[in-house]
């Protein structure tokens, strides 16, 4: 009868629960793996893109014409080669391994951050220094986040920024215009790096699941 079947199922469940301590322990834990770290890094990259658009506009206005003119597009100068360039051929960039792209991002942002901190100490307005300091803090977070992604994927961290900038004043621009040109290219390369990094992490997060739920069986007495 239906009543008898229900009672039998209830009795079976009670017996199973009573004997659970004698069974191997089944532990369930959610690991914050590479997928979630990649998603957080992607989100931070997009936030920095948005933040830089506002900062760049403010800073270029601070530099004045012709740097704040929308059609100003000067050729890259030899002095700007000290700033890590993101103008690598797109097919060549995509052909790199995930490890190589992550390492390149890590080194580039570490080095760009050094230049930005020098820039922060040179601007003449308190409001702009505040914005630069806030952006530097966010960019430092991105460097740490990229390092976290590399660690979660089992990749070693690069030894450090390739060719860190010299101390302030060591390679000072010979005139004010060239100094402003250095600042212009720093912001331009940052914009390109962030745009490409967002695409990199968007592709990478599609390859790695956002989280992994693992069941570990701890055998007792086996």
Secondary structure, DSSP 4 states (H G I P E B T S, - for coil): -HHHHHHHHHHHHHHHHHTGGGSPEEEEEEE--HHHHHHHHHHHHHHHHHHHHHHHHHHHHHH-TTTTSTT--PPPPGGGGGSPP----HHHHHTS-HHHHHHHHHHHHHHHHHHHHHHHTT-S-HHHHHHHHHHHHHHHHHHHHHHHHHHHTTPPPPSS-TTPPPPTTTT--SSHHHHHHHHHHHHHHHHHHHHHHHHHHHHHHHHS-S-EEEEEEE-S--
